Amino acid sequence: MIRAAGWGCEMARYTAEELIATIDELTGPRLTHYVEMRVLQPVISAEGARFREIDRARARLLCDLSEDYGLDGDALSLVMQLLDEAHGLRGEMQALMAALAEEPDEARQRVIARIRLARAQD
């Protein structure tokens, strides 16, 4: 669980009951299971556990993966871990592209050539 200090607690607005009410397939036991699996991590504040908008999106995805594809336990945890990793890599790639865009044209062309060479060797 995430402690409120420094984590934008003002953005953590859903109680467990409110979160459950926004997602048809989400039940109390299912929410508890997701938190225990650590695929959902509520923010803990003086008001108790609160969920952020990202938690609502994750809970919806978790329910869809469970309902539509029958994923649970280790498989569900693995899929979420891979999605988190892909999301993190996407952010890294965006930062790299932004940094590269600020470089002189000759430096960008050298990097592009090296990338093409490396990809051709794979």
C-alpha positions, 0 to 999 in steps of 0.5 A, spaced: 500 500 500 502 507 498 502 512 504 499 518 502 505 523 504 508 525 497 503 521 493 498 526 491 493 524 496 488 529 493 488 524 487 486 518 491 478 519 491 475 513 491 473 509 497 473 501 496 465 502 496 465 507 491 470 503 486 466 497 487 460 501 485 463 504 478 465 497 476 460 492 474 464 486 475 468 488 481 466 485 488 468 486 495 472 480 495 475 481 488 477 488 490 481 485 496 484 479 492 487 484 487 490 488 493 492 482 496 496 480 490 499 487 489 496 489 483 492 494 486 495 499 491 490 503 495 493 510 498 493 510 505 491 516 509 488 519 515 481 517 512 483 510 510 484 506 504 483 511 497 484 509 490 486 513 484 483 514 477 489 509 475 487 504 480 480 504 477 482 503 470 487 497 473 481 494 476 476 495 470 482 491 466 483 486 471 476 484 471 476 484 464 482 479 464 479 475 469 472 475 466 473 475 458 480 471 459 479 467 465 486 469 468 487 469 475 492 468 480 499 468 477 497 469 470 493 475 472 499 478 476 504 476 470 500 480 465 499 486 469 507 486 471 508 485 463 503 491 462 507 495 467 513 494 464 511 496 457 508 502 460 514 504 463 518 502 457 514 507 453 515 513 458 523 511 457 522 511 449 518 518 449 523 521 454 529 519 449 525 521 443 524 528 446 532 528 448 534 526 441 529 531 438 533 537 442 540 534 439 543 537 432 541 534 426 548 530 425 547 527 432 540 525 430 542 522 424 548 518 427 543 515 432 538 513 427 544 510 423 546 506 429 539 504 431 538 501 424 545 497 424 543 494 431 536 492 428 539 489 422 544 485 426 538 482 430 
